[in-house]
Amino acid sequence: MHLPSLRLRRTMRQLGPGLITGAADDDPSGIATYSQAGAQFGFAMLWTVVFTLPLMAAIQIVSARIGYVTRRGLAANIARSFPRPVLLLVVGMLVLANTLNLSADIAAMAEALRLLAGGSAHVYAVTFGLLCLVLQVFLPYKTYVGWLKWLTLALLAYVAVAFMLPLDWGQVLAQVLRPRFPDGVQTRDALLMVVAVFGTTISPYLFFWQAAQEMEDIGDAPVHTPRAVHHHLRRIKADTLVGMTFSNLVAFFIILSTGATLHLAGITDIRSSAQAAEALRPLAGEFTFLLFGLGIIGTGLLAVPVLAGSAGYAVAEAAGWRGSLSARLDKGEGRGFYGVIAAATVGGVILCFTPMDPVKELFWSAVLNGVIAVPIMVVMMLIASRPQVMGVNVIGPRLRVLGWLATAVMAATVVAMLVTP
């Protein structure tokens, strides 16, 4: 085996929940939101993914630390620390947002494959839904997570797309440092887009997934020494920073490529990620269209299990069931957990057959994520700061400041959107 291949494999083994979580953030729903941001506002929204990177990384590190230190998922920790109505409200909002998001992602994957290969989008939607469900239920956890890691490479398609375009990088840098909205843009439209970008970047399902994956990775291992815990918390930090940087870098290039093509061509209304791919075909060439379309399918295969899995973890913990992808159905384990995953996935597929407007389904799922992220982030920050929950591993001052800042920014953005006429 060649040395570069060995290095790549070694690096992938060292990365874990942080990488998968970050990559899953760029799901087809996110791609549609970023594409709409680029098409409607050009380069003016590039600053949002730069600004959110440290905030996103901080809040994901908080969720990962909670899962690792307590050996419980977020829902289980909420159940132990807050009244049951708080738990039910949080879990209910998560399941609603995840089901909408999951449906939008499956529909986008199906439509992308129809554009690439022809055939029926409805048949593809059922096929993708069943494929993701079967893999989650029957593939061993370690094998399954290993495949998810390799699927993250599909996101590099969007980086490649941007470098195939003639870009004025000086103008790009100027827009990042001094954002200015195009003439004629309504303030409410701009705020709505900022909430959508923030909501698809800092998403509640990512909190639940990463906390659960840190818990899964520990398994039934004995309690570690303080030195081992310190080492693992450093690994969590590095893994999460890599994953979140990768996620926002891809988002940056999606906004950049659609801003440099669709916006300049006067195409400012994108209804789905698949439509963004189709619109790129006459403007940037057949190969760009192919890369964009394949990226939608790859990211969907990565994100759908994360969406369904995070709902499964949350509901199972709220109900007191065992929730683990390591559970074996043939041994009677995890029936409730896998039942939630199946219900969320099948529900998402069914929604693909309803007359719901794909624009509203994609865009408003991102806005909904932005709204419900606020109370969940408040709960997470309170848990991570409590010595009776975290022991000596409560979050430090720097992480506490960044975590609360992320929460405040999300809250302020949502309030501004709601009060702006």
C-alpha positions as a Markdown table, in Angstrom:
| # | Residue | x | y | z |
|---|---|---|---|---|
| 1 | Met | 0.0 | 0.0 | 0.0 |
| 2 | His | 1.3 | 3.5 | -0.9 |
| 3 | Leu | 2.5 | 5.8 | 1.8 |
| 4 | Pro | -0.1 | 8.5 | 1.1 |
| 5 | Ser | -2.8 | 5.9 | 1.4 |
| 6 | Leu | -1.5 | 4.7 | 4.7 |
| 7 | Arg | -1.3 | 8.2 | 6.0 |
| 8 | Leu | -4.9 | 8.9 | 4.9 |
| 9 | Arg | -6.1 | 5.7 | 6.6 |
| 10 | Arg | -4.2 | 6.6 | 9.8 |
| 11 | Thr | -5.6 | 10.1 | 9.9 |
| 12 | Met | -9.2 | 8.8 | 9.3 |
| 13 | Arg | -8.8 | 6.3 | 12.2 |
| 14 | Gln | -7.8 | 9.1 | 14.5 |
| 15 | Leu | -10.8 | 11.2 | 13.6 |
| 16 | Gly | -14.2 | 10.2 | 15.0 |
| 17 | Pro | -17.6 | 11.7 | 15.9 |
| 18 | Gly | -16.4 | 15.3 | 15.3 |
| 19 | Leu | -15.6 | 14.6 | 11.6 |
| 20 | Ile | -18.8 | 12.7 | 10.9 |
| 21 | Thr | -20.9 | 15.4 | 12.8 |
| 22 | Gly | -19.3 | 18.2 | 10.9 |
| 23 | Ala | -19.7 | 16.5 | 7.5 |
| 24 | Ala | -23.3 | 15.6 | 8.2 |
| 25 | Asp | -24.0 | 19.3 | 8.8 |
| 26 | Asp | -23.6 | 19.8 | 5.0 |
| 27 | Asp | -26.6 | 17.7 | 4.2 |
| 28 | Pro | -28.8 | 18.3 | 1.1 |
| 29 | Ser | -31.0 | 20.6 | 3.1 |
| 30 | Gly | -27.9 | 22.6 | 4.1 |
| 31 | Ile | -26.7 | 22.6 | 0.5 |
| 32 | Ala | -30.0 | 24.0 | -0.6 |
| 33 | Thr | -29.8 | 26.8 | 2.0 |
| 34 | Tyr | -26.2 | 27.7 | 1.2 |
| 35 | Ser | -27.1 | 27.6 | -2.6 |
| 36 | Gln | -30.0 | 29.9 | -2.0 |
| 37 | Ala | -27.7 | 32.2 | 0.0 |
| 38 | Gly | -25.3 | 32.4 | -2.8 |
| 39 | Ala | -27.9 | 32.8 | -5.5 |
| 40 | Gln | -29.9 | 35.5 | -3.7 |
| 41 | Phe | -27.1 | 37.4 | -2.1 |
| 42 | Gly | -24.0 | 36.6 | -4.1 |
| 43 | Phe | -20.9 | 36.7 | -1.9 |
| 44 | Ala | -22.6 | 38.8 | 0.8 |
| 45 | Met | -23.4 | 35.8 | 3.0 |
| 46 | Leu | -19.8 | 34.3 | 3.1 |
| 47 | Trp | -19.2 | 36.0 | 6.4 |
| 48 | Thr | -21.8 | 33.9 | 8.1 |
| 49 | Val | -19.9 | 30.6 | 7.8 |
| 50 | Val | -16.7 | 32.3 | 8.9 |
| 51 | Phe | -18.3 | 34.0 | 11.9 |
| 52 | Thr | -20.1 | 30.8 | 13.1 |
| 53 | Leu | -17.1 | 28.5 | 13.0 |
| 54 | Pro | -15.7 | 29.2 | 16.5 |
| 55 | Leu | -19.2 | 29.3 | 17.9 |
| 56 | Met | -20.2 | 26.0 | 16.2 |
| 57 | Ala | -17.0 | 24.3 | 17.3 |
| 58 | Ala | -17.5 | 25.5 | 20.9 |
| 59 | Ile | -21.0 | 24.2 | 21.3 |
| 60 | Gln | -20.2 | 20.9 | 19.6 |
| 61 | Ile | -17.2 | 20.4 | 22.0 |
| 62 | Val | -19.6 | 21.1 | 24.9 |
| 63 | Ser | -22.0 | 18.3 | 23.6 |
| 64 | Ala | -19.2 | 15.9 | 23.0 |
| 65 | Arg | -17.8 | 16.5 | 26.5 |
| 66 | Ile | -21.2 | 15.9 | 28.1 |
| 67 | Gly | -21.5 | 12.5 | 26.3 |
| 68 | Tyr | -18.0 | 11.4 | 27.1 |
| 69 | Val | -17.8 | 12.5 | 30.8 |
| 70 | Thr | -21.3 | 11.4 | 31.9 |
| 71 | Arg | -21.4 | 8.3 | 29.6 |
| 72 | Arg | -25.0 | 9.4 | 28.8 |
| 73 | Gly | -26.6 | 11.2 | 25.8 |
| 74 | Leu | -28.1 | 14.7 | 26.0 |
| 75 | Ala | -31.6 | 13.5 | 26.6 |
| 76 | Ala | -30.6 | 11.3 | 29.5 |
| 77 | Asn | -28.7 | 14.2 | 31.1 |
| 78 | Ile | -31.7 | 16.6 | 30.6 |
| 79 | Ala | -33.9 | 14.0 | 32.2 |
| 80 | Arg | -31.6 | 13.9 | 35.3 |
| 81 | Ser | -31.2 | 17.7 | 35.6 |
| 82 | Phe | -34.5 | 19.3 | 34.5 |
| 83 | Pro | -38.3 | 18.7 | 35.0 |
| 84 | Arg | -39.8 | 16.2 | 32.6 |
| 85 | Pro | -41.8 | 18.8 | 30.7 |
| 86 | Val | -38.5 | 20.4 | 29.6 |
| 87 | Leu | -37.3 | 17.0 | 28.4 |
| 88 | Leu | -40.4 | 16.3 | 26.4 |
| 89 | Leu | -40.4 | 19.7 | 24.9 |
| 90 | Val | -36.8 | 19.4 | 23.7 |
| 91 | Val | -37.2 | 15.9 | 22.4 |
| 92 | Gly | -40.5 | 16.7 | 20.7 |
| 93 | Met | -39.0 | 19.7 | 18.9 |
| 94 | Leu | -36.0 | 17.7 | 17.9 |
| 95 | Val | -38.0 | 14.8 | 16.4 |
| 96 | Leu | -40.2 | 17.3 | 14.4 |
| 97 | Ala | -37.3 | 19.2 | 13.0 |
| 98 | Asn | -35.4 | 16.0 | 12.2 |
| 99 | Thr | -38.3 | 14.4 | 10.3 |
| 100 | Leu | -38.8 | 17.5 | 8.2 |
| 101 | Asn | -35.1 | 17.7 | 7.5 |
| 102 | Leu | -34.8 | 14.0 | 6.8 |
| 103 | Ser | -37.7 | 14.1 | 4.3 |
| 104 | Ala | -36.1 | 17.1 | 2.5 |
| 105 | Asp | -32.7 | 15.3 | 2.3 |
| 106 | Ile | -34.2 | 12.1 | 0.9 |
| 107 | Ala | -36.2 | 14.0 | -1.7 |
| 108 | Ala | -33.1 | 16.0 | -2.7 |
| 109 | Met | -31.0 | 12.8 | -3.1 |
| 110 | Ala | -33.8 | 11.2 | -5.2 |
| 111 | Glu | -34.1 | 14.3 | -7.4 |
| 112 | Ala | -30.3 | 14.5 | -7.8 |
| 113 | Leu | -30.2 | 10.9 | -9.0 |
| 114 | Arg | -33.1 | 11.4 | -11.3 |
| 115 | Leu | -31.2 | 14.3 | -12.9 |
| 116 | Leu | -28.1 | 12.3 | -13.3 |
| 117 | Ala | -29.5 | 9.0 | -14.4 |
| 118 | Gly | -33.2 | 9.5 | -15.3 |
| 119 | Gly | -36.0 | 7.3 | -13.8 |
| 120 | Ser | -38.5 | 7.9 | -11.0 |
| 121 | Ala | -37.6 | 10.2 | -8.1 |
| 122 | His | -40.2 | 8.5 | -5.9 |
| 123 | Val | -38.7 | 5.1 | -6.5 |
| 124 | Tyr | -35.2 | 6.5 | -5.6 |
| 125 | Ala | -36.7 | 8.1 | -2.5 |
| 126 | Val | -38.0 | 4.7 | -1.2 |
| 127 | Thr | -34.7 | 3.0 | -2.2 |
| 128 | Phe | -32.5 | 5.6 | -0.4 |
| 129 | Gly | -34.8 | 5.5 | 2.7 |
| 130 | Leu | -34.7 | 1.7 | 2.9 |
| 131 | Leu | -30.9 | 1.5 | 2.2 |
| 132 | Cys | -30.1 | 4.0 | 5.1 |
| 133 | Leu | -32.5 | 2.1 | 7.4 |
| 134 | Val | -31.1 | -1.4 | 6.7 |
| 135 | Leu | -27.5 | -0.2 | 7.1 |
| 136 | Gln | -28.2 | 1.4 | 10.4 |
| 137 | Val | -30.1 | -1.5 | 11.8 |
| 138 | Phe | -28.1 | -4.5 | 10.5 |
| 139 | Leu | -24.5 | -3.3 | 10.0 |
| 140 | Pro | -22.1 | -3.6 | 13.0 |
| 141 | Tyr | -21.5 | -0.2 | 14.6 |
| 142 | Lys | -17.8 | 0.0 | 14.0 |
| 143 | Thr | -18.2 | -1.0 | 10.3 |
| 144 | Tyr | -21.0 | 1.5 | 9.9 |
| 145 | Val | -19.1 | 4.4 | 11.4 |
| 146 | Gly | -16.1 | 3.5 | 9.3 |
| 147 | Trp | -18.2 | 3.8 | 6.1 |
| 148 | Leu | -19.6 | 7.1 | 7.3 |
| 149 | Lys | -16.1 | 8.5 | 7.6 |
| 150 | Trp | -15.3 | 7.7 | 4.0 |
| 151 | Leu | -18.5 | 9.3 | 2.8 |
| 152 | Thr | -17.3 | 12.6 | 4.1 |
| 153 | Leu | -14.9 | 12.8 | 1.1 |
| 154 | Ala | -18.0 | 13.4 | -1.1 |
| 155 | Leu | -18.0 | 17.0 | 0.3 |
| 156 | Leu | -14.7 | 17.7 | -1.5 |
| 157 | Ala | -16.8 | 17.9 | -4.7 |
| 158 | Tyr | -18.0 | 21.4 | -3.7 |
| 159 | Val | -14.4 | 22.6 | -3.2 |
| 160 | Ala | -13.5 | 21.3 | -6.6 |
| 161 | Val | -16.5 | 23.1 | -8.1 |
| 162 | Ala | -15.3 | 26.5 | -6.8 |
| 163 | Phe | -11.8 | 26.0 | -8.1 |
| 164 | Met | -13.1 | 25.3 | -11.6 |
| 165 | Leu | -14.6 | 28.8 | -11.8 |
| 166 | Pro | -12.8 | 32.1 | -12.7 |
| 167 | Leu | -13.0 | 34.0 | -9.3 |
| 168 | Asp | -11.7 | 37.3 | -8.2 |
| 169 | Trp | -10.3 | 36.3 | -4.8 |
| 170 | Gly | -9.7 | 39.9 | -3.8 |
| 171 | Gln | -13.4 | 40.6 | -4.1 |
| 172 | Val | -14.2 | 37.4 | -2.2 |
| 173 | Leu | -12.0 | 38.5 | 0.7 |
| 174 | Ala | -13.5 | 42.0 | 0.7 |
| 175 | Gln | -17.0 | 40.5 | 1.1 |
| 176 | Val | -15.9 | 38.3 | 4.0 |
| 177 | Leu | -14.3 | 41.2 | 5.8 |
| 178 | Arg | -16.9 | 43.9 | 4.9 |
| 179 | Pro | -20.2 | 42.2 | 4.0 |
| 180 | Arg | -22.6 | 44.3 | 2.0 |
| 181 | Phe | -26.0 | 43.2 | 0.8 |
| 182 | Pro | -27.0 | 43.7 | -2.8 |
| 183 | Asp | -29.2 | 46.8 | -3.6 |
| 184 | Gly | -32.9 | 46.2 | -3.1 |
| 185 | Val | -32.6 | 43.5 | -0.5 |
| 186 | Gln | -35.2 | 43.7 | 2.3 |
| 187 | Thr | -33.9 | 43.6 | 5.8 |
| 188 | Arg | -36.3 | 40.8 | 6.8 |
| 189 | Asp | -35.2 | 38.7 | 3.8 |
| 190 | Ala | -31.6 | 39.1 | 4.9 |
| 191 | Leu | -32.3 | 38.2 | 8.5 |
| 192 | Leu | -34.4 | 35.2 | 7.5 |
| 193 | Met | -31.4 | 34.0 | 5.4 |
| 194 | Val | -29.0 | 34.6 | 8.3 |
| 195 | Val | -31.3 | 32.5 | 10.6 |
| 196 | Ala | -31.5 | 29.8 | 8.0 |
| 197 | Val | -27.7 | 29.7 | 7.5 |
| 198 | Phe | -27.1 | 29.7 | 11.3 |
| 199 | Gly | -29.8 | 27.1 | 11.8 |
| 200 | Thr | -28.4 | 24.7 | 9.2 |
| 201 | Thr | -24.8 | 25.3 | 10.6 |
| 202 | Ile | -25.6 | 25.1 | 14.3 |
| 203 | Ser | -28.2 | 22.3 | 14.3 |
| 204 | Pro | -29.8 | 20.6 | 17.3 |
| 205 | Tyr | -29.5 | 17.1 | 15.8 |
| 206 | Leu | -25.7 | 17.5 | 15.7 |
| 207 | Phe | -25.6 | 18.1 | 19.5 |
| 208 | Phe | -27.5 | 14.9 | 20.2 |
| 209 | Trp | -25.6 | 12.8 | 17.7 |
| 210 | Gln | -22.1 | 13.8 | 18.8 |
| 211 | Ala | -22.8 | 13.3 | 22.5 |
| 212 | Ala | -24.3 | 9.9 | 21.7 |
| 213 | Gln | -21.3 | 8.9 | 19.6 |
| 214 | Glu | -18.8 | 9.8 | 22.3 |
| 215 | Met | -20.9 | 7.6 | 24.6 |
| 216 | Glu | -20.9 | 4.8 | 22.1 |
| 217 | Asp | -17.1 | 5.0 | 21.6 |
| 218 | Ile | -16.6 | 4.5 | 25.3 |
| 219 | Gly | -18.9 | 1.5 | 25.5 |
| 220 | Asp | -18.5 | -0.5 | 28.7 |
| 221 | Ala | -14.8 | 0.5 | 29.2 |
| 222 | Pro | -13.8 | 1.1 | 32.9 |
| 223 | Val | -13.5 | 4.6 | 34.3 |
| 224 | His | -10.3 | 6.2 | 33.0 |
| 225 | Thr | -7.6 | 7.9 | 35.1 |
| 226 | Pro | -7.6 | 11.7 | 35.2 |
| 227 | Arg | -4.6 | 11.7 | 32.8 |
| 228 | Ala | -6.5 | 9.5 | 30.3 |
| 229 | Val | -9.6 | 11.7 | 30.6 |
| 230 | His | -7.5 | 14.8 | 29.9 |
| 231 | His | -6.0 | 13.1 | 26.8 |
| 232 | His | -9.4 | 12.1 | 25.5 |
| 233 | Leu | -10.8 | 15.6 | 26.0 |
| 234 | Arg | -8.0 | 17.0 | 24.0 |
| 235 | Arg | -8.8 | 14.4 | 21.3 |
| 236 | Ile | -12.4 | 15.5 | 21.3 |
| 237 | Lys | -11.3 | 19.1 | 20.9 |
| 238 | Ala | -9.0 | 18.4 | 17.9 |
| 239 | Asp | -11.5 | 16.0 | 16.3 |
| 240 | Thr | -14.4 | 18.5 | 16.6 |
| 241 | Leu | -12.3 | 21.4 | 15.4 |
| 242 | Val | -11.3 | 19.4 | 12.3 |
| 243 | Gly | -14.9 | 18.4 | 11.6 |
| 244 | Met | -16.4 | 21.9 | 12.1 |
| 245 | Thr | -13.7 | 23.5 | 10.0 |
| 246 | Phe | -14.3 | 21.0 | 7.2 |
| 247 | Ser | -18.1 | 21.6 | 7.5 |
| 248 | Asn | -17.9 | 25.4 | 7.3 |
| 249 | Leu | -15.2 | 25.3 | 4.6 |
| 250 | Val | -17.5 | 23.3 | 2.4 |
| 251 | Ala | -20.4 | 25.7 | 3.1 |
| 252 | Phe | -18.2 | 28.6 | 2.2 |
| 253 | Phe | -17.4 | 27.0 | -1.2 |
| 254 | Ile | -21.0 | 26.2 | -1.9 |
| 255 | Ile | -22.0 | 29.9 | -1.3 |
| 256 | Leu | -19.0 | 31.0 | -3.3 |
| 257 | Ser | -19.7 | 28.8 | -6.3 |
| 258 | Thr | -23.4 | 29.5 | -6.5 |
| 259 | Gly | -22.7 | 33.3 | -5.9 |
| 260 | Ala | -20.2 | 33.3 | -8.8 |
| 261 | Thr | -22.5 | 31.5 | -11.2 |
| 262 | Leu | -26.2 | 31.7 | -10.4 |
| 263 | His | -26.3 | 35.2 | -8.8 |
| 264 | Leu | -24.3 | 36.7 | -11.6 |
| 265 | Ala | -26.6 | 35.1 | -14.1 |
| 266 | Gly | -29.7 | 36.6 | -12.4 |
| 267 | Ile | -30.9 | 33.2 | -11.0 |
| 268 | Thr | -31.8 | 34.2 | -7.4 |
| 269 | Asp | -34.5 | 31.7 | -6.5 |
| 270 | Ile | -33.3 | 28.2 | -5.8 |
| 271 | Arg | -36.0 | 25.6 | -4.8 |
| 272 | Ser | -33.7 | 22.7 | -3.9 |
| 273 | Ser | -30.2 | 21.5 | -3.9 |
| 274 | Ala | -31.0 | 19.4 | -7.0 |
| 275 | Gln | -32.2 | 22.6 | -8.8 |
| 276 | Ala | -29.0 | 24.3 | -7.8 |
| 277 | Ala | -27.1 | 21.5 | -9.6 |
| 278 | Glu | -29.3 | 21.7 | -12.6 |
| 279 | Ala | -28.9 | 25.5 | -12.8 |
| 280 | Leu | -25.1 | 25.1 | -12.8 |
| 281 | Arg | -25.1 | 22.9 | -15.8 |
| 282 | Pro | -25.4 | 25.6 | -18.6 |
| 283 | Leu | -23.3 | 28.1 | -16.6 |
| 284 | Ala | -20.4 | 26.0 | -15.3 |
| 285 | Gly | -20.4 | 22.9 | -17.5 |
| 286 | Glu | -21.4 | 19.3 | -17.4 |
| 287 | Phe | -18.6 | 18.2 | -15.1 |
| 288 | Thr | -19.5 | 20.8 | -12.5 |
| 289 | Phe | -23.1 | 19.7 | -12.6 |
| 290 | Leu | -22.0 | 16.0 | -12.2 |
| 291 | Leu | -19.8 | 16.9 | -9.2 |
| 292 | Phe | -22.5 | 18.9 | -7.5 |
| 293 | Gly | -25.1 | 16.2 | -8.1 |
| 294 | Leu | -22.9 | 13.4 | -6.8 |
| 295 | Gly | -22.1 | 15.5 | -3.7 |
| 296 | Ile | -25.8 | 15.8 | -2.9 |
| 297 | Ile | -26.2 | 12.0 | -2.9 |
| 298 | Gly | -23.0 | 11.4 | -0.9 |
| 299 | Thr | -23.9 | 13.9 | 1.7 |
| 300 | Gly | -27.4 | 12.7 | 1.9 |
| 301 | Leu | -26.3 | 9.1 | 2.6 |
| 302 | Leu | -24.2 | 10.5 | 5.4 |
| 303 | Ala | -26.8 | 12.9 | 6.9 |
| 304 | Val | -29.9 | 10.7 | 6.8 |
| 305 | Pro | -28.6 | 8.2 | 9.3 |
| 306 | Val | -27.4 | 11.0 | 11.6 |
| 307 | Leu | -30.8 | 12.7 | 11.6 |
| 308 | Ala | -32.7 | 9.4 | 12.2 |
| 309 | Gly | -30.0 | 8.2 | 14.7 |
| 310 | Ser | -30.1 | 11.4 | 16.8 |
| 311 | Ala | -33.9 | 11.2 | 17.0 |
| 312 | Gly | -33.6 | 7.5 | 18.1 |
| 313 | Tyr | -31.0 | 8.3 | 20.8 |
| 314 | Ala | -33.2 | 11.2 | 22.2 |
| 315 | Val | -36.5 | 9.3 | 22.3 |
| 316 | Ala | -34.9 | 6.1 | 23.7 |
| 317 | Glu | -33.1 | 8.1 | 26.5 |
| 318 | Ala | -36.3 | 10.0 | 27.3 |
| 319 | Ala | -38.3 | 6.7 | 27.5 |
| 320 | Gly | -35.6 | 4.9 | 29.5 |
| 321 | Trp | -34.8 | 2.4 | 26.7 |
| 322 | Arg | -31.4 | 1.2 | 25.7 |
| 323 | Gly | -30.3 | 3.3 | 22.8 |
| 324 | Ser | -27.2 | 2.1 | 20.9 |
| 325 | Leu | -26.2 | 1.3 | 17.3 |
| 326 | Ser | -24.3 | -1.6 | 18.9 |
| 327 | Ala | -27.6 | -3.2 | 20.0 |
| 328 | Arg | -28.5 | -6.5 | 18.2 |
| 329 | Leu | -32.1 | -6.9 | 17.0 |
| 330 | Asp | -31.5 | -10.7 | 16.6 |
| 331 | Lys | -30.9 | -10.8 | 20.3 |
| 332 | Gly | -33.9 | -8.8 | 21.1 |
| 333 | Glu | -31.9 | -5.6 | 21.9 |
| 334 | Gly | -32.8 | -2.0 | 21.0 |
| 335 | Arg | -36.3 | -2.6 | 19.6 |
| 336 | Gly | -37.6 | 0.7 | 20.8 |
| 337 | Phe | -34.4 | 2.6 | 19.6 |
| 338 | Tyr | -34.5 | 1.0 | 16.2 |
| 339 | Gly | -38.2 | 1.5 | 16.0 |
| 340 | Val | -37.8 | 5.3 | 16.4 |
| 341 | Ile | -35.1 | 5.3 | 13.7 |
| 342 | Ala | -37.4 | 3.3 | 11.4 |
| 343 | Ala | -40.4 | 5.6 | 12.1 |
| 344 | Ala | -38.4 | 8.7 | 11.4 |
| 345 | Thr | -36.9 | 7.3 | 8.2 |
| 346 | Val | -40.2 | 5.9 | 6.9 |
| 347 | Gly | -42.0 | 9.2 | 7.9 |
| 348 | Gly | -39.4 | 11.1 | 5.9 |
| 349 | Val | -40.0 | 8.9 | 2.9 |
| 350 | Ile | -43.8 | 9.3 | 3.2 |
| 351 | Leu | -43.5 | 13.1 | 3.3 |
| 352 | Cys | -41.7 | 12.9 | -0.1 |
| 353 | Phe | -45.0 | 11.7 | -1.6 |
| 354 | Thr | -47.1 | 14.7 | -0.2 |
| 355 | Pro | -47.7 | 17.9 | -2.2 |
| 356 | Met | -45.4 | 19.9 | 0.2 |
| 357 | Asp | -43.5 | 22.7 | -1.5 |
| 358 | Pro | -39.9 | 21.6 | -1.6 |
| 359 | Val | -38.7 | 25.2 | -1.1 |
| 360 | Lys | -40.7 | 25.6 | 2.1 |
| 361 | Glu | -39.7 | 22.1 | 3.3 |
| 362 | Leu | -36.0 | 22.7 | 2.8 |
| 363 | Phe | -35.8 | 26.3 | 3.9 |
| 364 | Trp | -38.1 | 26.2 | 6.8 |
| 365 | Ser | -36.5 | 23.1 | 8.3 |
| 366 | Ala | -33.3 | 25.2 | 8.5 |
| 367 | Val | -35.2 | 28.1 | 10.1 |
| 368 | Leu | -36.9 | 25.7 | 12.5 |
| 369 | Asn | -33.5 | 24.3 | 13.5 |
| 370 | Gly | -32.3 | 27.8 | 14.2 |
| 371 | Val | -35.3 | 28.6 | 16.4 |
| 372 | Ile | -35.2 | 25.4 | 18.5 |
| 373 | Ala | -31.5 | 25.3 | 18.8 |
| 374 | Val | -31.7 | 28.2 | 21.4 |
| 375 | Pro | -33.4 | 26.4 | 24.3 |
| 376 | Ile | -31.4 | 23.3 | 23.7 |
| 377 | Met | -28.1 | 25.2 | 23.8 |
| 378 | Val | -29.2 | 26.9 | 27.0 |
| 379 | Val | -29.9 | 23.5 | 28.6 |
| 380 | Met | -26.5 | 22.1 | 27.3 |
| 381 | Met | -24.5 | 25.0 | 28.8 |
| 382 | Leu | -26.2 | 24.6 | 32.1 |
| 383 | Ile | -25.5 | 20.9 | 32.3 |
| 384 | Ala | -21.8 | 21.3 | 31.2 |
| 385 | Ser | -21.3 | 23.9 | 33.9 |
| 386 | Arg | -22.6 | 21.8 | 36.8 |
| 387 | Pro | -20.1 | 20.0 | 39.0 |
| 388 | Gln | -22.8 | 17.6 | 40.2 |
| 389 | Val | -23.1 | 16.4 | 36.6 |
| 390 | Met | -19.6 | 16.8 | 35.1 |
| 391 | Gly | -17.5 | 16.5 | 38.3 |
| 392 | Val | -14.1 | 18.0 | 37.9 |
| 393 | Asn | -14.5 | 18.1 | 34.1 |
| 394 | Val | -16.9 | 21.1 | 33.9 |
| 395 | Ile | -16.2 | 23.3 | 30.9 |
| 396 | Gly | -13.5 | 26.0 | 31.4 |
| 397 | Pro | -13.9 | 29.8 | 31.2 |
| 398 | Arg | -13.0 | 30.0 | 27.5 |
| 399 | Leu | -15.4 | 27.3 | 26.4 |
| 400 | Arg | -18.1 | 28.7 | 28.7 |
| 401 | Val | -17.8 | 32.2 | 27.1 |
| 402 | Leu | -17.8 | 30.9 | 23.5 |
| 403 | Gly | -20.8 | 28.5 | 24.3 |
| 404 | Trp | -22.9 | 31.3 | 25.8 |
| 405 | Leu | -21.9 | 33.6 | 23.0 |
| 406 | Ala | -23.1 | 31.1 | 20.5 |
| 407 | Thr | -26.4 | 30.8 | 22.4 |
| 408 | Ala | -26.8 | 34.6 | 22.6 |
| 409 | Val | -26.0 | 35.0 | 18.9 |
| 410 | Met | -28.6 | 32.4 | 17.9 |
| 411 | Ala | -31.2 | 33.9 | 20.2 |
| 412 | Ala | -30.6 | 37.5 | 19.0 |
| 413 | Thr | -30.8 | 36.5 | 15.4 |
| 414 | Val | -34.1 | 34.7 | 15.9 |
| 415 | Val | -35.6 | 37.6 | 17.9 |
| 416 | Ala | -34.5 | 40.1 | 15.2 |
| 417 | Met | -36.1 | 37.9 | 12.5 |
| 418 | Leu | -39.4 | 37.8 | 14.4 |
| 419 | Val | -39.7 | 41.5 | 15.2 |
| 420 | Thr | -38.5 | 42.9 | 11.9 |
| 421 | Pro | -41.5 | 43.9 | 9.7 |
